[in-house]
Amino acid sequence: MKFHHFGVIVSDIKKASKNLSTILPIKKKTKIFIDKNWKVKILFLFDNNNVKYEIIEPLGKSSPVYNALKKNINILNHIAYESLNFEKDCKKLIKQGLLPLTKAMAAVAFKNKKVIFFYTKENFNLEIIEK
């Protein structure tokens, strides 16, 4: 697997993009993606070291990230990796004791490739993205 991005939950994607661009060396932004399956808005920011940040805004109270934002927990929400062998890597992670938080679903921001989230024994979320 290969590192892909850090995910950050925000209440206002445009305001957060502007704020983060003033404190981080952001050199590039993508368009805003609206993903009705995952019930989120997403924007990617790239810094001058090509580190990618995924800024995530919930689309209402039924969004899977809404409660984290409301409770102000897991704001730095996840670390994401791309997988060349999605099914195999997911099975390996489960065998190693990681707990799937979601089912694998297509994600608009990744050209409808499958995405799944796991909870690690170290208490953070790990996102796996199908390459």
N, CA, C and O of each residue as an XYZ file, in Angstrom:
524
protein
N       0.839     -1.175      0.000
C       0.000      0.000      0.000
C       0.887      1.242      0.000
O       2.019      1.217      0.482
N       0.352      2.319     -0.546
C       1.099      3.567     -0.690
C       0.326      4.707     -0.021
O      -0.884      4.833     -0.204
N       1.039      5.545      0.763
C       0.394      6.677      1.424
C      -0.334      7.534      0.396
O       0.167      7.758     -0.705
N      -1.530      8.014      0.769
C      -2.314      8.851     -0.135
C      -2.609     10.229      0.455
O      -2.277     11.236     -0.171
N      -3.235     10.310      1.664
C      -3.565     11.617      2.226
C      -3.923     11.530      3.712
O      -4.110     10.449      4.270
N      -4.010     12.718      4.332
C      -4.590     12.895      5.658
C      -5.992     13.452      5.469
O      -6.199     14.312      4.612
N      -6.954     12.984      6.246
C      -8.326     13.490      6.162
C      -8.673     14.333      7.372
O      -8.436     13.925      8.509
N      -9.239     15.517      7.129
C      -9.592     16.461      8.184
C     -11.064     16.836      8.032
O     -11.501     17.228      6.949
N     -11.824     16.716      9.116
C     -13.242     17.072      9.096
C     -13.399     18.538      9.465
O     -12.783     19.019     10.415
N     -14.235     19.249      8.700
C     -14.465     20.682      8.930
C     -15.947     20.993      8.818
O     -16.708     20.214      8.244
N     -16.354     22.115      9.359
C     -17.760     22.515      9.264
C     -18.043     23.327      8.007
O     -19.177     23.346      7.527
N     -17.028     23.999      7.469
C     -17.195     24.833      6.275
C     -15.962     24.656      5.391
O     -14.880     25.146      5.713
N     -16.137     23.963      4.294
C     -15.014     23.570      3.436
C     -14.294     24.779      2.826
O     -13.069     24.769      2.711
N     -15.031     25.805      2.439
C     -14.398     26.982      1.831
C     -13.608     27.779      2.860
O     -12.490     28.216      2.587
N     -14.185     27.967      4.039
C     -13.491     28.698      5.101
C     -12.248     27.936      5.550
O     -11.192     28.535      5.751
N     -12.368     26.619      5.706
C     -11.224     25.801      6.129
C     -10.116     25.835      5.085
O      -8.938     25.920      5.430
N     -10.490     25.770      3.808
C      -9.495     25.831      2.739
C      -8.714     27.135      2.804
O      -7.489     27.148      2.681
N      -9.430     28.218      2.995
C      -8.789     29.534      3.086
C      -7.868     29.601      4.305
O      -6.731     30.063      4.206
N      -8.371     29.133      5.468
C      -7.570     29.176      6.696
C      -6.319     28.303      6.578
O      -5.219     28.739      6.920
N      -6.491     27.068      6.094
C      -5.340     26.164      5.982
C      -4.315     26.683      4.975
O      -3.115     26.460      5.130
N      -4.794     27.371      3.953
C      -3.877     27.929      2.950
C      -3.033     29.067      3.501
O      -1.991     29.397      2.933
N      -3.468     29.666      4.595
C      -2.674     30.736      5.204
C      -1.650     30.187      6.190
O      -0.646     30.846      6.464
N      -1.890     28.975      6.734
C      -0.949     28.443      7.728
C      -0.066     27.316      7.192
O       0.990     27.037      7.759
N      -0.487     26.671      6.111
C       0.301     25.605      5.497
C       0.785     26.074      4.128
O       0.150     26.932      3.516
N       1.895     25.529      3.638
C       2.389     25.952      2.315
C       1.604     25.277      1.181
O       2.157     24.491      0.411
N       0.308     25.598      1.092
C      -0.559     24.997      0.080
C      -0.239     25.609     -1.277
O      -0.187     26.829     -1.427
N      -0.025     24.741     -2.261
C       0.298     25.232     -3.606
C      -0.790     24.923     -4.630
O      -0.808     25.517     -5.708
N      -1.705     23.993     -4.305
C      -2.715     23.591     -5.279
C      -3.962     23.088     -4.564
O      -3.883     22.507     -3.482
N      -5.123     23.322     -5.192
C      -6.405     22.836     -4.687
C      -7.158     22.172     -5.839
O      -6.988     22.534     -7.004
N      -7.990     21.195     -5.488
C      -8.868     20.593     -6.491
C     -10.215     21.297     -6.445
O     -10.429     22.212     -5.651
N     -11.105     20.860     -7.296
C     -12.487     21.318     -7.202
C     -13.122     20.654     -5.981
O     -12.557     19.721     -5.411
N     -14.283     21.134     -5.589
C     -15.035     20.519     -4.501
C     -15.860     19.380     -5.088
O     -16.601     19.565     -6.053
N     -15.719     18.197     -4.487
C     -16.497     17.031     -4.883
C     -17.676     16.885     -3.929
O     -17.527     17.060     -2.720
N     -18.834     16.568     -4.469
C     -19.996     16.265     -3.642
C     -20.300     14.792     -3.828
O     -20.589     14.338     -4.936
N     -20.231     14.043     -2.723
C     -20.442     12.602     -2.769
C     -21.689     12.260     -1.963
O     -21.671     12.255     -0.732
N     -22.765     11.977     -2.680
C     -24.039     11.673     -2.020
C     -24.031     10.296     -1.364
O     -24.772     10.078     -0.405
N     -23.211      9.353     -1.855
C     -23.105      8.038     -1.208
C     -22.530      8.165      0.197
O     -23.060      7.592      1.149
N     -21.451      8.913      0.318
C     -20.784      9.087      1.607
C     -21.342     10.274      2.385
O     -21.017     10.456      3.559
N     -22.186     11.086      1.731
C     -22.847     12.239      2.351
C     -21.837     13.281      2.851
O     -21.908     13.754      3.985
N     -20.889     13.621      1.956
C     -19.851     14.599      2.295
C     -19.502     15.458      1.082
O     -19.750     15.090     -0.066
N     -18.915     16.621      1.386
C     -18.225     17.446      0.394
C     -16.745     17.237      0.651
O     -16.324     17.122      1.802
N     -15.949     17.187     -0.414
C     -14.520     16.932     -0.276
C     -13.737     17.905     -1.155
O     -14.131     18.207     -2.281
N     -12.624     18.383     -0.616
C     -11.674     19.219     -1.345
C     -10.278     18.727     -0.981
O      -9.993     18.484      0.191
N      -9.413     18.578     -1.971
C      -8.031     18.184     -1.712
C      -7.120     19.396     -1.811
O      -7.247     20.210     -2.725
N      -6.202     19.506     -0.860
C      -5.176     20.533     -0.852
C      -3.825     19.831     -0.943
O      -3.633     18.775     -0.340
N      -2.892     20.408     -1.689
C      -1.546     19.859     -1.836
C      -0.546     20.903     -1.368
O      -0.603     22.059     -1.786
N       0.372     20.490     -0.496
C       1.386     21.458     -0.059
C       2.621     21.385     -0.951
O       2.666     20.601     -1.899
N       3.616     22.202     -0.641
C       4.797     22.269     -1.502
C       5.677     21.025     -1.417
O       6.653     20.919     -2.159
N       5.351     20.073     -0.523
C       6.028     18.776     -0.456
C       5.169     17.668     -1.073
O       5.483     16.485     -0.944
N       4.093     18.060     -1.740
C       3.117     17.152     -2.329
C       2.398     16.283     -1.311
O       1.906     15.207     -1.652
N       2.330     16.741     -0.053
C       1.490     16.080      0.941
C       0.057     16.498      0.638
O      -0.231     17.676      0.423
N      -0.839     15.507      0.625
C      -2.236     15.761      0.264
C      -3.105     15.746      1.521
O      -3.000     14.851      2.360
N      -3.961     16.756      1.626
C      -4.932     16.872      2.713
C      -6.326     16.786      2.104
O      -6.632     17.490      1.141
N      -7.168     15.925      2.665
C      -8.566     15.832      2.237
C      -9.397     16.577      3.268
O      -9.457     16.182      4.432
N     -10.033     17.652      2.836
C     -10.881     18.452      3.709
C     -12.310     17.955      3.506
O     -12.805     17.946      2.379
N     -12.978     17.542      4.584
C     -14.274     16.869      4.502
C     -15.330     17.650      5.278
O     -15.157     17.928      6.464
N     -16.416     18.000      4.606
C     -17.550     18.676      5.244
C     -18.760     17.757      5.159
O     -19.076     17.263      4.077
N     -19.448     17.514      6.276
C     -20.628     16.654      6.223
C     -21.759     17.319      5.442
O     -21.930     18.538      5.478
N     -22.531     16.481      4.731
C     -23.744     16.955      4.053
C     -24.937     16.591      4.940
O     -25.695     15.672      4.629
N     -25.089     17.304      6.017
C     -26.222     17.079      6.908
C     -25.931     16.107      8.038
O     -24.835     15.557      8.149
N     -26.947     15.911      8.878
C     -26.817     15.114     10.098
C     -26.666     13.620      9.837
O     -26.214     12.892     10.720
N     -27.028     13.146      8.654
C     -26.897     11.712      8.365
C     -25.516     11.345      7.813
O     -25.255     10.176      7.530
N     -24.643     12.324      7.662
C     -23.274     12.073      7.194
C     -22.508     11.272      8.239
O     -22.674     11.506      9.436
N     -21.662     10.319      7.802
C     -20.893      9.541      8.776
C     -19.866     10.356      9.571
O     -19.351      9.865     10.576
N     -19.557     11.575      9.149
C     -18.601     12.404      9.892
C     -19.280     13.492     10.724
O     -18.605     14.238     11.432
N     -20.601     13.587     10.646
C     -21.329     14.648     11.350
C     -21.103     14.595     12.867
O     -20.807     15.616     13.489
N     -21.243     13.399     13.458
C     -21.120     13.284     14.911
C     -19.722     13.618     15.401
O     -19.567     14.221     16.463
N     -18.707     13.235     14.647
C     -17.336     13.575     15.038
C     -17.170     15.094     15.077
O     -16.556     15.634     15.997
N     -17.718     15.771     14.082
C     -17.621     17.230     14.034
C     -18.413     17.847     15.186
O     -17.933     18.757     15.861
N     -19.621     17.349     15.402
C     -20.482     17.871     16.470
C     -19.826     17.712     17.847
O     -19.902     18.605     18.691
N     -19.176     16.547     18.060
C     -18.535     16.270     19.345
C     -17.102     16.814     19.410
O     -16.456     16.764     20.457
N     -16.616     17.336     18.271
C     -15.257     17.872     18.172
C     -14.209     16.805     18.504
O     -13.239     17.062     19.218
N     -14.434     15.591     17.962
C     -13.484     14.491     18.135
C     -13.083     13.973     16.761
O     -13.826     14.141     15.794
N     -11.941     13.359     16.667
C     -11.440     12.803     15.403
C     -11.460     13.821     14.262
O     -11.754     13.467     13.120
N     -11.155     15.065     14.561
C     -11.147     16.099     13.530
C     -10.030     15.820     12.523
O     -10.239     15.925     11.315
N      -8.826     15.460     13.031
C      -7.833     14.872     12.136
C      -8.284     13.424     12.060
O      -7.904     12.601     12.893
N      -9.085     13.123     11.069
C      -9.935     11.938     11.060
C      -9.262     10.656     10.636
O      -9.490      9.611     11.244
N      -8.431     10.710      9.599
C      -7.884      9.450      9.097
C      -6.592      9.644      8.312
O      -6.245     10.746      7.884
N      -5.899      8.524      8.144
C      -4.750      8.432      7.257
C      -5.162      7.469      6.152
O      -5.707      6.400      6.426
N      -4.904      7.843      4.915
C      -5.371      7.035      3.781
C      -4.219      6.448      2.988
O      -3.177      7.074      2.794
N      -4.443      5.221      2.536
C      -3.483      4.522      1.677
C      -4.210      3.967      0.464
O      -5.360      3.535      0.548
N      -3.515      3.987     -0.662
C      -4.006      3.371     -1.894
C      -3.587      1.913     -1.919
O      -2.489      1.566     -1.484
N      -4.464      1.062     -2.431
C      -4.181     -0.366     -2.479
C      -4.258     -0.881     -3.914
O      -5.246     -0.667     -4.618
N      -3.202     -1.560     -4.326
C      -3.197     -2.206     -5.642
C      -4.019     -3.484     -5.632
O      -4.491     -3.928     -6.679
N      -4.196     -4.086     -4.443
C      -4.986     -5.315     -4.307
C      -5.971     -5.111     -3.158
O      -5.768     -5.600     -2.046
N      -7.030     -4.386     -3.452
C      -7.989     -3.906     -2.459
C      -8.556     -5.041     -1.606
O      -8.481     -4.979     -0.379
N      -9.115     -6.061     -2.224
C      -9.749     -7.148     -1.476
C      -8.743     -7.869     -0.576
O      -9.035     -8.150      0.587
N      -7.583     -8.160     -1.107
C      -6.542     -8.866     -0.349
C      -6.085     -8.024      0.846
O      -5.965     -8.534      1.960
N      -5.831     -6.735      0.609
C      -5.387     -5.867      1.697
C      -6.457     -5.724      2.771
O      -6.131     -5.706      3.958
N      -7.722     -5.622      2.385
C      -8.816     -5.519      3.359
C      -8.903     -6.778      4.216
O      -9.055     -6.693      5.435
N      -8.807     -7.933      3.587
C      -8.842     -9.201      4.334
C      -7.663     -9.290      5.303
O      -7.819     -9.748      6.435
N      -6.494     -8.857      4.862
C      -5.301     -8.878      5.711
C      -5.488     -7.984      6.936
O      -5.132     -8.370      8.049
N      -6.046     -6.791      6.729
C      -6.259     -5.863      7.840
C      -7.254     -6.426      8.851
O      -7.061     -6.288     10.059
N      -8.312     -7.056      8.360
C      -9.290     -7.678      9.259
C      -8.635     -8.814     10.041
O      -8.857     -8.948     11.244
N      -7.832     -9.629      9.365
C      -7.125    -10.738     10.014
C      -6.173    -10.216     11.095
O      -5.937    -10.887     12.100
N      -5.626     -9.007     10.878
C      -4.719     -8.401     11.855
C      -5.458     -7.699     12.992
O      -4.835     -7.102     13.870
N      -6.784     -7.774     12.974
C      -7.571     -7.249     14.079
C      -8.169     -5.875     13.894
O      -8.740     -5.326     14.836
N      -8.056     -5.299     12.701
C      -8.681     -4.005     12.470
C     -10.184     -4.186     12.274
O     -10.632     -5.175     11.694
N     -10.938     -3.237     12.755
C     -12.391     -3.287     12.700
C     -12.900     -2.440     11.538
O     -12.641     -1.237     11.499
N     -13.625     -3.049     10.582
C     -14.199     -2.231      9.501
C     -15.271     -1.286     10.069
O     -16.185     -1.728     10.766
N     -15.154     -0.010      9.773
C     -16.134      0.980     10.221
C     -17.241      1.189      9.199
O     -18.340      1.624      9.544
N     -16.950      0.877      7.939
C     -17.905      1.067      6.854
C     -17.846     -0.158      5.953
O     -16.966     -1.008      6.087
N     -18.786     -0.228      5.048
C     -18.652     -1.210      3.977
C     -17.873     -0.542      2.849
O     -17.787      0.685      2.799
N     -17.315     -1.322      1.959
C     -16.601     -0.760      0.807
C     -17.632     -0.172     -0.150
O     -18.576     -0.848     -0.560
N     -17.438      1.094     -0.498
C     -18.364      1.785     -1.410
C     -17.581      2.649     -2.378
O     -16.458      3.068     -2.098
N     -18.196      2.907     -3.523
C     -17.613      3.818     -4.510
C     -17.553      5.226     -3.924
O     -18.433      5.633     -3.166
N     -16.496      5.967     -4.287
C     -16.306      7.338     -3.810
C     -16.081      8.256     -5.003
O     -15.185      8.026     -5.815
N     -16.895      9.290     -5.102
C     -16.846     10.236     -6.221
C     -15.463     10.867     -6.372
O     -14.964     11.002     -7.489
N     -14.846     11.250     -5.268
C     -13.544     11.944     -5.326
C     -12.431     11.054     -5.860
O     -11.372     11.548     -6.246
N     -12.664      9.749     -5.884
C     -11.667      8.807     -6.390
C     -12.169      8.085     -7.639
O     -11.891      6.905     -7.851
N     -12.911      8.819     -8.453
C     -13.417      8.305     -9.732
C     -14.188      7.004     -9.548
O     -14.059      6.068    -10.338
N     -14.999      6.964     -8.478
C     -15.863      5.833     -8.131
C     -15.115      4.540     -7.812
O     -15.691      3.455     -7.887
N     -13.843      4.652     -7.459
C     -13.113      3.497     -6.936
C     -13.652      3.209     -5.526
O     -14.199      4.098     -4.873
N     -13.495      1.971     -5.067
C     -13.985      1.598     -3.746
C     -13.099      2.175     -2.644
O     -11.884      2.313     -2.785
N     -13.765      2.501     -1.548
C     -13.123      3.040     -0.358
C     -13.730      2.332      0.849
O     -14.928      2.047      0.871
N     -12.905      2.051      1.849
C     -13.393      1.478      3.110
C     -12.581      2.087      4.249
O     -11.413      2.435      4.077
N     -13.215      2.211      5.412
C     -12.549      2.738      6.597
C     -12.447      1.649      7.663
O     -13.379      0.873      7.872
N     -11.293      1.610      8.332
C     -11.042      0.683      9.427
C     -10.662      1.467     10.674
O     -10.149      2.582     10.587
N     -10.922      0.871     11.836
C     -10.483      1.438     13.106
C      -9.312      0.597     13.602
O      -9.410     -0.627     13.680
N      -8.207      1.254     13.935
C      -7.002      0.540     14.341
C      -6.947      0.363     15.859
O      -7.662      1.035     16.602
N      -6.096     -0.542     16.299
C      -5.872     -0.760     17.733
C      -5.235      0.463     18.385
O      -5.283      0.614     19.605
N      -4.640      1.330     17.577
C      -4.029      2.565     18.074
C      -5.018      3.726     18.089
O      -4.629      4.876     18.292
N      -6.293      3.424     17.875
C      -7.392      4.397     17.987
C      -7.378      5.501     16.936
O      -7.664      6.659     17.242
N      -7.047      5.144     15.703
C      -7.249      6.092     14.611
C      -7.888      5.355     13.443
O      -7.874      4.126     13.383
N      -8.443      6.121     12.522
C      -9.109      5.561     11.349
C      -8.123      5.432     10.197
O      -7.302      6.317      9.958
N      -8.219      4.315      9.492
C      -7.388      4.041      8.331
C      -8.311      3.870      7.130
O      -9.207      3.026      7.143
N      -8.092      4.667      6.105
C      -8.880      4.570      4.864
C      -8.057      3.816      3.823
O      -6.877      4.103      3.622
N      -8.694      2.851      3.168
C      -8.058      2.131      2.073
C      -8.810      2.499      0.790
O     -10.037      2.418      0.728
N      -8.052      2.902     -0.226
C      -8.614      3.347     -1.507
C      -8.179      2.378     -2.590
O      -6.991      2.092     -2.738
N      -9.127      1.883     -3.334
C      -8.822      0.995     -4.454
C      -8.094      1.783     -5.528
O      -8.545      2.857     -5.927
N      -6.961      1.253     -6.002
C      -6.193      1.937     -7.059
C      -6.754      1.582     -8.424
O      -6.248      2.054     -9.442
